[in-house]
Amino acid sequence: MTIDPKEVSTGQLHGYLLGAVAPRPIAFASTIDSDGNVNLSPFSFFNVFSANPSILIFSPARRVRDNTTKHTLENAMASKEVVVNIVNHAIVEQMSLASTEYDLGVNEFDKAGLTQVPSELVKPPRVKESPVSMECKVLEVKPMGTEGGAGNLVICEVVKMHISDEVLGEDGKIDPFKLDAVARMGGNWYCRAQGDAIFEIPKPLTTKGIGVDQIPEEIRNSEVLTGNNLGRLGNVEHLPSETEIEEFSKEPEVSAILEYFNSDRDNSEVELHKLAKQFLDDGQVMNAWKVLLQNV
């Protein structure tokens, strides 16, 4: 399928964009109007864009059906303050309920059964049940257009951050398993950052990986190894030495393959690649390399 944004309806395009650009973090934004009425609403056009200064941006779009704007946008423009609360699985249903388009002046905290907590530097309250809340000053609101579906970038500077001790690990950092964050997908779908959905990949920040292009061709064209496997292999700074490779050939799993397929190089390679893949799945990258280089 190929789509020209100008040749489909805004509603259709909106659906495809939200289905493709996912998962998206959720800004559960609390604001207050000039009469002191509190509003609470979620927005998944949201992310962090700078640490110094600390900048968050979320985007309340103009409604597609009638081109009207949302209370959150109007409040943020008027008061220049907002609290961005993070949504975890424990409050995801209440967050969804708060997205209902209640009439002006209706407090979504009450409707969703959530607890208001006074902020320290801004007027809008925080969500007590949220694992992380960020008090923000609105620096700028940048409209993306004037038609239905057009976003409005609310550029905020974090002036105070509140983190529940319950989501901190022993190292004092936010533990993703304890945070139990929820993200938005397309349609009515969400995803939960928990269990097997969370995985770790070493970042090549302090070292320079050799790259997939430096992997021997017979390994690079493996019928067993995936693109992700090759990416992990290419993330090493150097290959094991010939001595290390030779020593590893004495390992029972390796020696058994080499002896059994002694005269059958093709099948030997396939079995070695399967064993290497197991090491990669277990995070033992150098052992995987020692296996892969046995017949190279």
N, C-alpha and C positions, 0 to 999 in steps of 0.2 A: 504493500500500500504506500502510495505517495500522496501527500496532502499539501495543497497550496492554501495557506491560511486565509487568503482573500476569497477562496472559492467554496468555503464551508461556513456554516453558521457559527456565530460566536459560542453558542451552547455546545455544538459538536467539538469545536476546537478546544474549548475549556475542558471537556471530558478527556480528550486525547492527551492534552498537556498534563493534567493532574494524574492520569493513569501512567504516563511515562516518567515524569519527574517525581519519583517516589523511592523510598519514603521521605517525608518531609517533617521536620520538627514542628511542634505546635507552640505558638505564643498565646498563652491564656492571658489576655490583656485586660487589666482592670483600669478603668478611667473614671473621671467624675466631671459632671457638667457644671455650668455656672450657677445652677440652683442647688448644687450639692448632691444631686442624684448620682448614685453609683451604677456603673455598667461593667459587666464582665462578659467577655466573648472570646472565642478561640479563632486563631488565624494560622493557616499552615504555609502561607507565603512568608517565611520567616527564617532568619539565620543570624549568626554573629559574623561581623565583618572586620572587626579591628579590636586589638587588645590594648593599644596605647595610641589614642584614647580608646576606651572600651565602648564599642559601638554595636548596637543591635539594630536590625531593620525588619519591620514586618509591614505587610501591605494589605489593608482593607480595600478590596476592589469595589468598584461601583456595581450595583446589582445589574445583572444581565437583563432581567425581565422588564425593569422600568427605569433603569439608569439613575436610581436614587443612591444616596450615600448612607453609610452605616453610622450608628451612634458613636461607636468607638473613634472613628475618623473625626467626626465633628468635635468630640470631647478633646481629643489629642491636639487638634488645631487650636481650640479655645484655651485650654488650660496649660498646654505645653508640658504635660506630665503624664506618665503611664507607669504601671507596674507590670512587668512581664513575668508570669508564673509558668513554671515548667510542669507539664502533665506527665504523671506516671500512671501505671495500670490501676492503682487503687482509686483513682478519681476519674477514669476515662468516661464512664457513663454519665457522671455529673457534668463533666466538661461538655459532652455531647448535648445534654439537656440545656446547658447555658447557651448553646448556639441557636436556640429557638429565637425567632425574631419577635420578642415581646415588645409591647408598646413603650414609647418614651416614658421614662420615669420608673419603670419596673426594675427592681433590683434582682439581677440574675443570681447573686449570692443566695438570696432567699429561695428563689425558684429551684436552684440546683442543690440546696441543702449544704452549702459550703460556708465556712466561717471567715468573717472579715477580721483582719488584724491590722491595727494602725501602722502605717509606714513611718519611717523616721525623718525622711528628707522631702517627701512628696505627699500630696493630699490623697491620691487614690489608695485604698487599702490593699493589703496583700491577701493571698489565699493561704490560710493557715495550713491546710492539708497538702499544699504543694511542696515537693522536696526542695525546690530552689525558687526563690523569688528575687527579681532584680528591679529595684527602684530606678526609674529613668527620667531624665529631662529630655524633652523633644527638641532636637536641634533644628530640624527642617522637615517639612512634608512636601514631597516632590510628586506631583500628579504625572501619571503616564499617559493620560488622555482624558477626553471628556465624554466618551461614549460608554454604554453599558459593558462591563467586563474590564474596564481600564483600572489598573492598579494605582495605588497612592502610597509611595514609599514613606513610611514614618521612620525617620532616622533618629535613633535615641542614643543618648549616652548614659551608661550605667553609673549611678552615683552611690549606690549602696547595694550589696549583694547579701542575701540571706540563704544559708545552706543548712539543711537539717543534718544534725550529727548522725542520724540514722543511716544516711547514704554515704558516709565517709568510711574509707578503709583504714587499716592500721597505719598506713603511710600518710594519712591526712588528706588524701586525694579522693575525689568522687569515684566510688566503686560502681561501674556500670551495672553489675548484677543487683546491687542494693538500690540503685536509682530506679531500675525497672521502668525506663522511659517508654513512652508510646509515641508512635509517629503516624502520620496520615498517608494513606494510599489514595487510589482513585475511587470514585463512587462512595459507597458506604464502608469501605474497607480501611482497616488500621493494621499496624503491626506492632508487636511488642518486642523490645530489646531485652530478651531473656533467654536462658538456656542455650541451645545450639545456634540461636540467631546472633549471639555475640561470639566473635572469634578474634584472635590477635594475629597481626602480621608485623614482623619486625620492619621498622622504617629505615631506609638507607640514608640517614641524615648525616652521621659522622663518618661513614665509610662510603666508598664508591663501588657498587656492585659491578661484576665483570660484564653483565648484560647478556641477554639471550643470544645476541649475535656472536658471542664468543663461545657458546656451547658447541661441542663437536656435532657435526651434521647428523651422524647416526643417532645421537641422543635427541637432537632438536626435531628430527622427523619420526620420533617414536610413535608407535601405534598405541602405546599404553599411557604415556605421560600426557597430561592435559596442559593447556596454556597456562593455567595457574601454577602447575608443577614447574614448568619451565621458568616462569617468573620468579619463583622461590629459588630455583637453582641459580638463576642469573643474579641473585641478590648477594651472593658471597663475594668477598673481597679477593680471595685467592683459592686455588684448587688444592686438594691434598697432595702431598708429595708422593713420589713413586714408592718410597719406603712404606708410607702409611697405607697405600693401596695394596701393596704386597702383603703387609701384615693382616689387612682386613680380609684377604682371600682365604685366610685360615679359619675365619668365623664359620661355625657349623652350617648356617643357612646359605652362606656364599659358597663354601667348598662343596656342599652337596649339589648345587646347581652346576658348578664348573665340572665336577666329576661325572655327573649323570649325562650332561649334554656336551661331553668333551669333544665330540666330532660333529656336533650339530650347532653351528654358530648362530643360526637364525633363532632356533628355539631357546638357546642359551641366552641370547640377548633379550628375548621377550620375558623370560623368567626373571632375569636380573632386573629388568625395568619394573616388573611387578613388585619385586622386593624393594627396590629403590622407592617406589611410590608409597609403600607402607611406611618406610622411614620418613618420607616427606610428610605424610599425613600425621605422623607422630612428632613432627617438628625437628627431626634429626637430619638436618640438611647435609652436614659433612659426611655422615654415614651413607646417605643416599649417593653422594658424589663418589665415595669409595667403591660402592657397588657398581655404579654406572661406568666407571673407568676401568673395570676389570678386563673388558674385551676391546678397549679402544687402543 
